[in-house]
Amino acid sequence: MGRTFFVGGNWKCNGTTEEVKKIVSTLNSSEVPSEDVVEVVVSPPFVFLPLVKTCLRPDFHVAAQNCWVKKGGAFTGEVSAEMLLNLDIPWVILGHSERRALLGESSEFVGDKVAYALSQGLKVIACIGETLEQRESGSTVDVVSAQTKAIAERISDWSNVVLAYEPVWAIGTGKVATSAQAQEVHFELRKWLKENVSPQVADSTRIIYGGSVNGANSKQLAAQPDVDGFLVGGASLKPEFIDIIKSAEVKK
C-alpha cells in the first residue's frame, strides 16, 4: 500500500472569526483530488476549532496546534488531549519549532506529548528540524535523528503519526530547502526509521516537508520519492493552499 499524500495547513496564531469563515468558504468551494489521493488537515487556533469543525467540508479534517503532556487539571492556559477528543478533533501538531524555540520544549518533552496524545486516541503531526547553524555545521541528520529518537523511544505504534521535517531556517523566511535538500533529509529519516524502528514503519510512515512551501514550489517538492506531503504555514491562509493540495497529483 502506498503512502497517501498528506497536506496540513498550520494557521498558527492568525485569524478573526470573519477571516476564518472566509478561509473555510474558499476551502469548501475548491476542487481538489479525492481523499484516496490526498489527506487534508487544517489547524486553526484553539478558539476557532469548533467553528472550523462545524463549517468545514467533511473530506477535510481538523487539527489542534498543541496539547498538554498529560491529563488535564491545574494547568492554567493548557488544553488537554481529552478536551480535543471531546470536540471530535482527530489530529494535533506537536513539537513545532516555534514551540521548541520560544517556549523551550525539549525533544524529551515533545516525545512525552506525542506518546500521551497517541495513548488517548489522537493522531499526531510530530515536527522535527534543524536550525541554520546546525545545518551549516553539517549536523542536520544528527539533529533530526535525535529528535526522532526521542519520539521512537516513547511509542510503539507509528500508524497514527505523520513526521513533519521543517528546517527552522526555512520557516516563514521565504527560504525553502531545495527539492534535493528536502529529499536528502527525508531519505535519511526513512533510513533511520528502517534501522531503528522497523522496515515496515519506515515504509508506511508519511514524512512531510514544511518551510515556506507555496503554490510555486510544491509540485517540484512533491515529486521527490520520500516527500509524502507538506505542513504549510503562511500559504495555508491563502487561496494558493488549493494549488499545494493539488500537487498531490504528481504522485499518481
C-alpha positions as CSV (number, residue, x, y, z in Angstrom):
1,M,0.0,0.0,0.0
2,G,1.4,3.4,-1.0
3,R,1.6,6.3,1.4
4,T,-1.4,8.7,1.0
5,F,-0.2,12.2,0.3
6,F,-0.8,14.5,3.3
7,V,-1.2,18.3,3.3
8,G,-1.6,20.1,6.6
9,G,-2.3,23.8,7.0
10,N,-0.9,25.4,10.1
11,W,-2.7,28.7,10.6
12,K,-0.6,29.5,13.6
13,C,-1.7,32.5,15.7
14,N,-3.8,34.1,13.0
15,G,-7.3,35.0,12.2
16,T,-10.6,36.6,13.3
17,T,-14.0,34.9,13.1
18,E,-14.7,36.6,9.8
19,E,-11.3,35.7,8.3
20,V,-11.7,32.1,9.4
21,K,-15.1,31.8,7.8
22,K,-13.7,33.2,4.6
23,I,-10.8,30.7,4.5
24,V,-13.2,27.8,5.2
25,S,-15.5,29.1,2.5
26,T,-12.6,29.1,0.0
27,L,-11.6,25.5,1.0
28,N,-15.2,24.3,0.8
29,S,-15.7,25.6,-2.7
30,S,-12.4,24.2,-4.1
31,E,-12.0,21.3,-6.4
32,V,-9.2,19.0,-5.1
33,P,-8.1,15.4,-5.6
34,S,-10.1,12.8,-3.7
35,E,-9.3,11.5,-0.2
36,D,-7.6,8.4,-1.6
37,V,-5.1,10.7,-3.3
38,V,-4.6,13.4,-0.6
39,E,-5.5,13.7,3.0
40,V,-6.1,17.4,4.0
41,V,-5.9,18.6,7.6
42,V,-6.2,22.3,8.7
43,S,-5.1,23.6,12.1
44,P,-6.7,26.8,13.3
45,P,-6.0,28.4,16.7
46,F,-7.8,26.7,19.6
47,V,-10.5,29.3,19.8
48,F,-11.7,28.6,16.3
49,L,-11.6,24.8,16.4
50,P,-15.4,24.3,17.0
51,L,-16.2,26.9,14.3
52,V,-14.0,25.2,11.7
53,K,-15.0,21.7,12.7
54,T,-18.7,22.7,12.2
55,C,-18.3,24.5,8.9
56,L,-15.5,22.6,7.1
57,R,-16.3,20.1,4.3
58,P,-16.4,16.5,5.6
59,D,-13.4,15.3,3.5
60,F,-11.1,17.7,5.2
61,H,-10.1,17.2,8.8
62,V,-9.1,19.5,11.7
63,A,-6.0,19.5,13.9
64,A,-5.1,21.4,17.1
65,Q,-1.8,23.2,17.2
66,N,-0.7,21.7,20.5
67,C,-1.9,19.9,23.6
68,W,-0.8,19.2,27.2
69,V,1.6,16.4,28.0
70,K,-0.8,14.6,30.3
71,K,-4.4,14.6,31.6
72,G,-5.9,18.0,32.4
73,G,-6.2,19.6,35.8
74,A,-4.4,22.5,37.4
75,F,-2.5,23.6,34.3
76,T,-3.7,27.1,33.6
77,G,-3.7,28.0,29.9
78,E,-3.3,24.5,28.7
79,V,-5.6,22.3,26.6
80,S,-5.7,18.5,27.1
81,A,-5.8,15.7,24.6
82,E,-9.1,14.6,26.3
83,M,-10.7,18.1,25.5
84,L,-9.7,17.8,21.8
85,L,-11.3,14.3,21.6
86,N,-14.4,15.7,23.3
87,L,-14.6,18.3,20.5
88,D,-14.1,15.4,18.0
89,I,-10.8,16.9,16.8
90,P,-8.8,13.9,15.4
91,W,-5.3,15.5,14.9
92,V,-2.8,17.5,16.8
93,I,0.5,19.2,15.8
94,L,3.3,18.6,18.4
95,G,6.9,19.8,18.7
96,H,6.7,22.7,16.2
97,S,10.0,24.5,16.1
98,E,8.3,27.7,17.3
99,R,7.3,26.0,20.5
100,R,10.7,24.3,20.8
101,A,12.5,27.6,20.4
102,L,10.1,30.2,22.0
103,L,8.7,28.0,24.8
104,G,11.7,25.8,25.5
105,E,10.0,22.5,24.7
106,S,12.8,19.8,24.7
107,S,12.8,16.7,22.5
108,E,12.1,14.6,25.5
109,F,9.0,16.8,26.4
110,V,7.8,16.6,22.8
111,G,8.3,12.8,22.9
112,D,6.2,12.6,26.1
113,K,3.5,14.7,24.5
114,V,3.4,12.6,21.4
115,A,3.1,9.4,23.5
116,Y,0.3,10.8,25.6
117,A,-1.7,12.2,22.7
118,L,-1.5,8.8,20.9
119,S,-2.5,6.9,24.0
120,Q,-5.7,9.0,24.1
121,G,-6.6,8.3,20.5
122,L,-5.3,11.4,18.8
123,K,-3.3,11.3,15.5
124,V,-0.1,13.3,15.7
125,I,1.8,15.5,13.3
126,A,5.2,15.4,15.0
127,C,7.6,18.2,14.0
128,I,11.4,18.0,13.8
129,G,14.0,20.2,12.1
130,E,17.4,21.8,12.4
131,T,18.5,25.4,12.8
132,L,20.6,27.3,10.2
133,E,23.6,27.0,12.5
134,Q,23.1,23.2,12.8
135,R,22.8,22.8,9.0
136,E,25.9,24.9,8.3
137,S,27.9,22.8,10.8
138,G,26.9,19.7,9.0
139,S,24.8,18.2,11.9
140,T,21.4,18.2,10.2
141,V,21.0,14.4,10.2
142,D,22.3,14.0,13.7
143,V,19.8,16.7,15.0
144,V,16.7,15.3,13.3
145,S,17.7,11.7,14.2
146,A,18.0,12.7,17.8
147,Q,14.6,14.4,17.7
148,T,13.0,11.4,16.1
149,K,14.7,9.0,18.6
150,A,13.1,10.9,21.5
151,I,9.7,10.1,19.9
152,A,10.6,6.5,18.9
153,E,11.8,5.7,22.5
154,R,8.3,6.5,23.8
155,I,5.9,4.9,21.3
156,S,5.5,1.5,19.7
157,D,2.7,2.2,17.2
158,W,3.5,4.6,14.3
159,S,0.3,4.1,12.4
160,N,-1.2,7.4,13.7
161,V,2.0,9.5,13.3
162,V,3.0,11.8,10.5
163,L,6.6,13.1,10.8
164,A,7.0,16.7,9.6
165,Y,10.5,17.8,8.7
166,E,10.7,21.5,9.0
167,P,14.1,23.1,8.7
168,V,13.9,26.0,11.1
169,W,15.8,28.3,8.8
170,A,13.1,27.9,6.1
171,I,10.0,28.6,8.3
172,G,8.4,31.9,7.4
173,T,11.7,33.2,6.0
174,G,10.9,32.8,2.3
175,K,14.0,30.5,2.1
176,V,13.0,27.0,1.1
177,A,15.0,23.8,1.1
178,T,15.7,22.8,-2.5
179,S,13.8,19.7,-3.5
180,A,17.1,17.8,-3.4
181,Q,17.8,19.1,0.1
182,A,14.4,18.0,1.3
183,Q,14.7,14.6,-0.4
184,E,18.1,14.0,1.2
185,V,16.8,14.6,4.8
186,H,13.6,12.6,4.2
187,F,15.7,9.7,2.8
188,E,17.9,9.8,5.9
189,L,14.9,9.9,8.2
190,R,13.3,6.9,6.5
191,K,16.6,5.1,6.7
192,W,16.8,5.9,10.4
193,L,13.3,4.5,10.9
194,K,14.2,1.4,9.0
195,E,17.3,0.7,11.1
196,N,16.0,1.8,14.5
197,V,12.2,1.0,14.4
198,S,11.4,-1.4,11.6
199,P,11.3,-1.6,7.8
200,Q,7.5,-1.7,7.9
201,V,7.3,1.6,9.9
202,A,9.9,3.2,7.6
203,D,7.9,2.2,4.5
204,S,4.4,3.2,5.8
205,T,5.2,6.4,7.8
206,R,4.5,9.6,6.0
207,I,7.3,12.1,6.2
208,I,6.1,15.6,5.1
209,Y,8.1,18.8,4.4
210,G,7.4,22.2,5.9
211,G,9.2,25.5,5.4
212,S,8.0,28.2,3.0
213,V,6.0,25.8,0.9
214,N,3.9,27.6,-1.7
215,G,2.0,27.1,-4.9
216,A,5.1,27.7,-7.0
217,N,7.4,25.2,-5.4
218,S,5.1,22.5,-4.2
219,K,5.0,20.3,-7.3
220,Q,8.8,20.0,-7.6
221,L,9.0,19.1,-3.9
222,A,6.1,16.7,-4.1
223,A,7.8,14.8,-6.9
224,Q,10.6,13.7,-4.6
225,P,10.2,10.0,-3.7
226,D,10.4,10.4,0.1
227,V,8.4,13.6,0.3
228,D,4.9,12.4,1.3
229,G,3.2,15.8,1.6
230,F,3.5,19.2,3.3
231,L,2.9,21.1,6.5
232,V,2.1,24.6,5.2
233,G,2.3,27.8,7.2
234,G,1.5,31.2,5.7
235,A,0.4,29.9,2.4
236,S,-2.4,27.9,4.1
237,L,-4.2,31.1,4.8
238,K,-4.3,32.0,1.1
239,P,-6.1,30.5,-1.9
240,E,-2.8,29.0,-3.2
241,F,-3.2,26.4,-0.5
242,I,-5.5,24.7,-3.0
243,D,-2.6,24.6,-5.5
244,I,-0.5,22.9,-2.9
245,I,-3.2,20.3,-2.2
246,K,-3.4,19.6,-5.9
247,S,0.4,19.0,-6.1
248,A,-0.5,15.5,-4.7
249,E,-1.4,14.6,-8.2
250,V,2.3,14.3,-9.2
251,K,2.3,11.1,-7.0
252,K,-0.3,9.4,-9.2
